[in-house]
Amino acid sequence: MKTSAERLAALGCAGLVAVTVAGCGSVTDAVKGGSGGKSITMGTVQLTGVLDPAAVYDSGSWLVLRNSFQSLLTFPAAASTPTPDAAKSCDFSGGEATEYRCTLRPGLKFSNGHPLTAEDVVFSIQRTKKINDPNGPAGLLASIKSVEAKGDSEVVFHLSTPDATLPAKLASPAGAIVDHQVYPADKALANDKVVGSGPYRLDSVEMAGEKQVGKVVLVPNDKYGGDAKLRNDKFTVRYFDKPADLKAALDKGDVDVTDNSLEPNTAAQIRSDQQGGKTDLQVVEGDSNDTRSLVFNTKDPVLSNVGVRQAAAALLDRKALARDVFARTVQPLYAMVPAGVTGHTTAFFDRWGDQDVAKAKKALTDNKVQTPVKLTLTWSRSRAGNGEAETIKKQLETGGLFQVTVQQESDWDTYKKGWTEGKYQAYIVGWFADYPDPDNYIAPLLVDGGIYHTGWDDPRISQKLIPDGLKQADRSAASAGYAQIQQLVAESVPLVPLYQNKSFYAARPDITGVESTVDTTGFFRFWEISRSGK
C-alpha cells in the first residue's frame, strides 16, 4: 500500500504544504477551470479538532463529514426516514430487527480512485468499534455484534439486540465509509490525509491551534457516485471562537452564510431589519433537532424528593423564556421528543402547564417539603449568556417556593466532569440528536441515569418500553411506547425539557439554496448552496 506522501508524489504534487489533503486540489481546479465564481464560504462556532469519522462525535466535524463521506444510507431533506446512499438497498431480515442487509451501488469509488466495496464497509464499522475513541461515535454502533461482507457488494449486520434505529445510525457519520487501503485499523488518521467518497473531497485543512481546526476547504469529488447535484464548485468552512466574530465576518463579506451559530438576538435583529428593508442580509428560518433541558441530580439530598422536581416543572414558563430571552428564536418544548420528529408529545404541558404556582405548592406539600427550597443552578454555555439561567432562577422563585443561587462553570470540560461526578444539583444542558428518531432523544438521556448522570432510572422504561421500541422497524408503530415513556418522565421529572432551537441561517443577499437544507435531520447539505447570477 502506498503512503499518502507517495500518492501525492505520484500525482506530481510533492511540493504541496502539509495542510493540503491528498488528491491535488490545484490540478483539479486547473482541469475544471477554477472556482468560476461559485465558491461559497460558511462560518460556524461549532468548533472541532478532528476529521476522522472514528474519532469524533461533535457537530463541528459532522458538518464537514456529512458532505465528504458516504454512508450506506442518508437522510433526504425534511425526512425522518433514511434512504439508500452508498447502498442500493437495505432491509431488516426477520421480524425483530436483529439482522440488517445492504447491497451496495455498483462502481463506487473513493476520491483517490480506489474502489469502494463491502470490504471497506466492514472495515469502517469494525475500525470505529475497535478504536472506541472516548470522543468518537462507537457507542452508536454498540448493538452490532458482527458485520460481514458477502462478495464485493453485500454487507450483513448481525445485532446483539434488536435495534430498529440502526439505519438512522448508519446514516450518520458514525457509519461513514473509509478506505481500508488508507486508514489504519487501530488509530485515527491525520486531518490532512482524510479520504472519503462523498460529493466533496477535502482539499485543505488549516489548524487554528494544536487541537482546533480553523478552516476546511472542500472541492467537488469527481469520483462521486451518489445522487447529490452540486451547485457550487468550492465550499469553505471557517470556524470562529465567538458568535460576535462570526457576525463581524458576515458583515464584512468574509463569509457568505452562517449555520445556526449566531446569538439569538442577533439573528432576530437581522430578521427584523430584513423585513424592514434595513439590511440586504437574509435570514432563513427552519426546524432544528437541537433541544435544551433543565437537568436534576436525583441523588442530591434535596432533589431526591420527587416533589421538589415536580414543583420546578410546574413553575417554569417556557413561553416567557422563548419570548424574553431568545427573542422567539426558540420554541417551547414540553416533552423529550421535539416537534417535527415522530413520537413528539406535550406530556409536560399536559401534566404541569406553564407556571402553575398552585400545582407547584401542592407537589411540595404532598411530599412534605419545607419552603423555600434552596437550590443551586449551574450553567456553562448558552446562546443567551447568563440571561437564560437568571430567567429560570426568577421563574423558580415565583411564589417564594424556591431560593435559587446561579453559578457558571466557565470551562466546558470542567462542567461535563462536574455533572458526571454528581457535583451539581440542577444544571442546564443541550442535546443535539445524532439522527431524527424518538429513541435518540430518550435512551441516551434516561437509561441508567443517561449521559447527564441524573441518577434516575425507571425499569419500565429501560427494561421494557425502550427495548420494545427498538424492535419496531416501522418507526411510526413505536410512537405509542415513546409517548408512554414521556408521560413517565413528566411524572418523575429527572429533567425538564425547556425548548428546541429554531434554525436561523444568515446569508449574504446573493446566496441561494439555504432554505433547501434547513430541517430536523441536522444535515446541512453544502451542495444545495449557490450564488445567484453565477
N, C-alpha and C positions, 0 to 999 in steps of 0.2 A: 504494500500500500504506500502510495506517495504521501509525503508530508505536505502540509499546507504551503510551506515555502517552495517546495518543488513544483506544486501545481501552479503557483504564481510565476515561477521562472519559466515553466513550460509555455505559458501564455505570453511571455515577453514582458512581464510586469515586475521584474526583480527589483526595480528601483522604487516601488511603492512604499509609502511610510507604513509603520506598524498598525496604524488605526484603520487601514484600508482592508476590507474584507476580501477574501479570495474570490475571484470572479472578474476582476479587472474592469471596474466601472468606467474608466476613461475610454477604453476601447469600445465598450457598448455604446456610450454616448456618441462616439465618432460615427459608429455604424448607423445609429438611429437619428443622427443629425442634431444631437444636443437636446436640451430641455424644451425647445420650441415655445417657450413662454408658458408652459403648463406645469411649472414647478410650484408645489404647494408646501408651505411651512406651517406646522401646527405647534402650539405651545401647550404645555401641561405642567402642573406642580406635583403630579404623581411620580415621585422620584423612584429610581431603580438603579441597581448597580450590576445586574447580571442578565444575560440574554440567552442562557442555556435553558431550554424548557424543563429539564430535570431538576434544576437547582433554584428555581424562582417561582414565587406564588403571589406576586403583587400586581396591582393594576397598572403600574407604570411600565412593567415589562410586557404584561399580557397585551397591552395596547399595541405593541410592535409585533409580538409573536403571532397574534391572530391574523396578521397581514403578510407575514413572511414564512409561515409554516402551514402545511396542510395537516388536518386530522382526518380520520375516517369519515366523520360527519361534521356538519356545521349548522349554525342557526341562520336561516334566511331572515331578512328584515322583518321586524314586528312579529316573529314567530315564537312559539313556546315549545315547539316540537322540532328536534333536529332532523336534517335531511342529509343524504349522502354527499360527500365532498371527494376525498380521495377514493372512497368506496363507490362502487356502482350500486350496491345494495347491502343492507344489513338487517338482520332479523333475529329475534329470540327463537330458540328451539324449545319446544315443550311448553308446559303451562305455568311454570313458577319462576321464570326469569333467572335460570341458573346456567344457561349456555347461550352464547351470542355468536353469530356467524356473520362475517363480512366478506364480500367479494370485491376486489379492487378494480378500478378502471384500468383498461389496458394502456400501455405505453407511457405511464407516468415517469417523470424524471425529476431529480433534484436540480438545483440551479447550476451545479457543477457538471451536469451531464450524466451523472451516474443514474442507473435505473432505480426506480422506487418499487420494491417488491414486498411480498408478505414477510420476507425475512427482516426487512427494515422495520415493519410494524411491530413484530415480535421483539426485536432488539430494543426498540424505543420503550415499550412498556416494561420489559424486564430491566432495562437500564435505570429507569426512573425509580422502580421499586428497590433495586439493588443499592443505588446511591443513597436513597432515602434521606435526602438533604433536609435538615431541620427547617430550612426556608423554602423548600420545594413542595410540589403537589402530590407526593407519593401517597399521602393519606386518601386522596380521591380514588386511588386505584386499589385500595385495601381489599375490596371484595373479589379481586381477581386472584384465583388460586393458581391458575396456569394459563398460558397462551401459546398456541402452536400454529405454525404455518403448514398449510397443505398445498404444496406446489408453490408457484410464484404469486398466485392471485387470491388464495383463500386464507382467512385468518379465523381461528376459533378461540373464543374466550371461555374458559371454564371457571365458574364462580363458586366461592366457598359458601356463600349465602345468596338468596335471591336479591337481585339489585336491578330494579327496573329503571333506575336513574343512570345506569352505565352508559347508554347512548349520549345523554347530556354531558356526562363527564368526559367521554371521548371526544365530544365536540369542542371542548375547551382546550387550551394549551397543555393541559395535563396529558392529552392524547396526541400532542404534536409528534409527527413522524420525522425522525432524524436518520441521517445516512450512516449505516453501520460501518462503512469504509472510512469515515472521518471521525466520528465521535468515540472517545474512549468509553469502555463499558463501566468503569468504576469511578469516574470523576468528571467534573464539569469541564466543558470546552471554553477556551478563552473567547471573549466577545468578538475579537477581530477574525475569528476563524469559523464563525457560525454559518451553517449551510442548511437551507430548507427547500421546500418545493411549493411555497405559496405564491400568490400573484406578484409579490415583490421579493427582491433579494436585498440583503444588506450590502450597501456599497461602502459605507464607512461608519465607524463608531468613535466618537470623541469623548473622552472622560473629563469630567469637571473636577475630579479628585481621585484619590486612590480607589474609592468604593462607590463613586457616583457617576452615572452616565450623564454627559452634558448635551450630546446631540447624536442622533442616529439619522443617517441618510439612506433612503431606500430608492431603488430604481426597478423598473419592470423586469420581471424574471421571464426571459424569452423561452425558457423550458417549461413554463407553467402549463398544466393540462387540466385546469378546472374551469368553472363557469363564469368567474368574475370578469367583467369587462372594464378595463382601466380607462379612466377619464383624465388622467394626468400622467406625465412621464418622469416625475421625480417627486418623492414625498419625504420631507424632513420633519423629524420630531425634535423639538427643543425642550429641555427640562429646566424649570425655574424653581428657585427655592421658595418664593412667596407669590401669592396671588397679585400683589401690587406690582411686582416686577413683570409678571405676565401681562397685566393690563397696560403697563407702560410700553411694552414691546408691541402690543396690538395697536396702540395709538400711533406709534412711530412707523408702523408698517413692517416691523421686523418679523412678525408672524402674521399669517393670513387668517388663521382660525384657531380658536381655543377649544379644549374639551370642557367638561363641567368643573373647571378649576377656579373660576373667578369667585370673589367674595359675593354672597347672595345679594347684598345691597348694591354692589357694583353692577351685577347682571341686571337687576331690576331697574337701575337708573339708565343703563344703556337701552333697555327695552322701552322705558318711558320716553327717553329722548328720541328713539327711533320713531315711535308713534307720533311724537310731536314735531317731527321734522327737524330736530336739533342736531342730529348726527347722521352720518352716512354709514355707520356701523350697523350691522344687523344682528339680531338675536333669534335663534331658532329654539323653541321650547319643545321638549318631548318628555316621554316617560323615562323613569330610571328604576333600577332594581337595587338602589343604594338606600338602606334603611338605618335608623338610629334608635337606640333604646336606652332607657334608664335601667341599670342592672343592679341587683341586690346580692350581697353576700349573705346567704341564708344561714351560714354557720356563725355569723356575728350574734352576740347575745341579744341585741336589740332587734335585728331583722330576722332572727329565727322565729319570731312571733308573726304568724301569717296576718294578724290584724294590722300590724304596722305597714306591711307591704300593701295590703288591700286599701288602707287609708290613703297611702301615697297614690295609688292608682286612681282613686276617686277624686283626688284634689288637682290632678293635672288637667290643664286646659290646652289641648293641642292646637285648637284653632287660634288662640291668642299667641301661642308660640310661633306658629306659621306666619301669622299676620304681623306681629310687632317686632319679632327678632329677625325673621328671614324674609320679610317683605314679600310673602307669598311665593317664594321660590322653592318651598317645600309644601307637601300636603300632609294633613294629619293622618296618622296610621293607628288603627285600632285593633290590629292583630299582627301576628308574626309574619304572615304571608302578605306581601304588598298588593295593591291594586294592579291589575294587568297581568297577574300570574294566577294560573289555575289553583284553586284552593283558598283564594282570598276570602276573608270574612270580616265582620266588625265585632268580634267577640268582646273586646274590652269596652266598647261603647255600649253594647247590649247589657253588659254587667254593671258598669260603673258610670257611664255617661261622661260628660265633660264638666269637671269641677263641681261635684255634688258634695258639699260640706256635710250635709246630713248623713249621707252614706258613709263618709269618712269617720264621723263621730261614732256611728253605730258599729263600724268594724272595730274601732279601738275599744269601745265599751264592751262589746260582746266577747272580746279576747282579753279583758281585764288589763288594758294598757293605760298607764298613767300619762297625763299630758302636762306640759308639752313634751313630745318625743324629741330628744336631742340626737341629731343626725349629722354626719359629715358627708358632704357630696364632693367627689373628686372628678376632675376632668383634665384632659391634656390638650387635645386638638379640637378645634371647632371652626367651621367656616364663619361663624359669627363672633369669634373671640369669646370673651367671658360673658357676653350678653346672654348666651344660651343657659349657662349654669346659673347665673344670677336670676334669670326669669323663672327657672324651675324652682329655685330657692323661695322666691316670693310666692309662687303658687302653692308650694307645700306648706308655707307658713300662714296661708289663708285660714282664718278662723282660730288662729292661735294653737293649732293642734301639734305643730312641729316647730322646732327651733333648729335651723339648718346653718351649718358652717361650710363655706365653699373653699376648696383648696385646689390649686393647679399643680400638676406634675409636668414640668416643662420638657423633660426628656421622655420621648415615646417609649424607648426600650425599658426605662425605669418604670413607666406606667404599666406596661404589659407584665413586667415581673411582679409589680405590686398587686395586681388583681389575681395573678396566678398563685401568689403566696398568701392570699386572703388578707392583705393589709388594709383594704378599703372597705367601707360599709356600703356606700352607694356610688356608682360611677357611670359615666356616660360613654358609650362605645357605639361605633358604627359597624355595619355589616354590608359588605359588597358581595353579593352572591356570585358563585362561580358559574352558575347556569340557572335559567328561569324555570325551576321546578320547585314545588312546595317543600319537598323534603330538604332542599338545601337551605331553607330558611328556618328549619325546625331541628333536624337531627344534630347538626354541628353545634347548636346553641343549647340543647336540652339534655342530651344523653349523658348521664353521669356528671352533671354539672356543666357540660359543654365547654367550649373554648374560653368562655368568660369565667369559668370556675365559680359558678354560683353556689355550688354545694347542694344543689337540688336535683332530684331525680324521681320521677314517677314511674314505677314499673308498668303501669297501664300503658304509658307512652313508649318507654324504651324497650319493653319486652313483648308488647302486643301490637299496638297501633302502628308504630314505625315499621317493624318487620312486615306487618300485613300490607302496608302501603307499598313497600318495595317489591312485593310480588305482583303488583298490578302494572303490567306492560302498557295497558291503556291508562294513561295518567289521569284522565278525567274521571275514570271509575274510582280512583283513590280519593277523590275530593271529600267524601263524607267522613272518612277516617281522619283526614287532616283538619277538618272543621271541628271534630270532637277533640283533637289534641289542643287546638287553640282555645276551646272553651275551658279545658282543664287548666291551661296556663293562666287564663283570665281569672280563674278562681283562686289559684295558689300564688300567683304573681311572683315568680322568681325574677322576672324582668317586666318592664312596661314598654311596649312599642310607643315611640313618640311621633315619628314622621318618616316619610320617604322623600328623598330628594327628587325634585324635578331636574331634568337636564336642561341646562342653558348653554348653548354653544354660540359664542360670539364670533363674528367673521367680518372681514373687510367687505365692502359693497360689491366687489366683482366676483366673490366666491359663491359657487352654486353647488347644490347636491347635499348640503348638510342635513336637510330635512329627511333625506332618504336613509339615514343611518342612525338616527337618534331613537332608541327604543329600549325595552326592558331586557333585551338579550345581553347588554353590556358589551356588545361587539361593535366597535367603531370601524366601519369599512372605508379604509383610505381611498379605495379605487372609485368611490362614488363622488369624490370631491373634484371640482374643476374650476376653471376661471372663465367667466363669461367673455365672449368676444374672441376666444382663442380656439 
